[in-house]
Amino acid sequence: MSALDLQAEIMQLLREERNMSILEAIRMLLLRDEGEVDDDFTAEELAELDAQRADHLSGKSKSFTAEESIRMIREGFKG
C-alpha cells in the first residue's frame, strides 16, 4: 500500500468516525513533536525516570514480567 493509498483510507475512516475520544487521540498523535517534553511530567519526574532507566540498562535494578508483578501484588495484599 502506498502512502497516498493509506492517507486516503485514513481520511475516509476519519470522515466516518463520530467518537470524540478517538478523534482527539488521533489529533494528538498527528500533532506530536518528537522533541517536545511531555507536559504531564515535571523536569524532576523526567530526571527520575531517566535515572531508573539507566539503572535498568546497567543491570542495577531488576525488571519483572507482568505475571510476576501481578503475583507479587497479590501476595503483598494477602496480609
PAPA-498265 format. One line per field, with one value per residue (C-alpha): residue number from 1; residue in one letter; x, y, z. Coordinates in steps of 0.02 Angstrom, whole numbers. Layout:
! PAPA-498265
pos = [NUM|...] $
code = [A|...] $
c1 = [X|...] $
c2 = [Y|...] $
c3 = [Z|...] $
! end
This chain:
! PAPA-498265
pos = [1|2|3|4|5|6|7|8|9|10|11|12|13|14|15|16|17|18|19|20|21|22|23|24|25|26|27|28|29|30|31|32|33|34|35|36|37|38|39|40|41|42|43|44|45|46|47|48|49|50|51|52|53|54|55|56|57|58|59|60|61|62|63|64|65|66|67|68|69|70|71|72|73|74|75|76|77|78|79] $
code = [M|S|A|L|D|L|Q|A|E|I|M|Q|L|L|R|E|E|R|N|M|S|I|L|E|A|I|R|M|L|L|L|R|D|E|G|E|V|D|D|D|F|T|A|E|E|L|A|E|L|D|A|Q|R|A|D|H|L|S|G|K|S|K|S|F|T|A|E|E|S|I|R|M|I|R|E|G|F|K|G] $
c1 = [0|70|71|-65|-174|-150|-190|-349|-405|-369|-464|-615|-610|-596|-747|-849|-785|-902|-814|-734|-609|-541|-534|-444|-318|-283|-263|-137|-42|-31|21|158|329|471|574|433|435|275|179|114|286|391|576|612|498|579|751|696|628|793|890|780|802|991|989|887|1001|1156|1085|1074|887|781|631|481|359|177|138|274|211|32|87|192|48|-73|47|77|-108|-138|-88] $
c2 = [0|170|322|402|247|244|429|407|261|357|509|401|321|492|556|412|420|501|457|618|524|431|588|684|542|539|728|720|582|682|842|758|839|715|843|906|865|785|915|779|759|885|902|812|667|651|652|513|410|434|378|225|180|198|83|-44|-39|-56|-204|-112|-143|-294|-297|-410|-486|-438|-607|-587|-413|-472|-618|-503|-379|-516|-591|-419|-393|-563|-498] $
c3 = [0|-47|66|-40|-26|161|177|75|183|343|280|238|411|493|396|465|645|773|936|1000|1110|961|855|993|1015|829|828|971|883|723|814|915|915|939|1035|1143|1329|1392|1493|1608|1690|1784|1747|1911|1865|1695|1776|1895|1751|1658|1812|1833|1650|1666|1819|1723|1571|1678|1774|1941|1950|1911|1797|1813|1690|1700|1777|1910|1951|1971|2081|2192|2210|2257|2384|2459|2489|2568|2740] $
! end
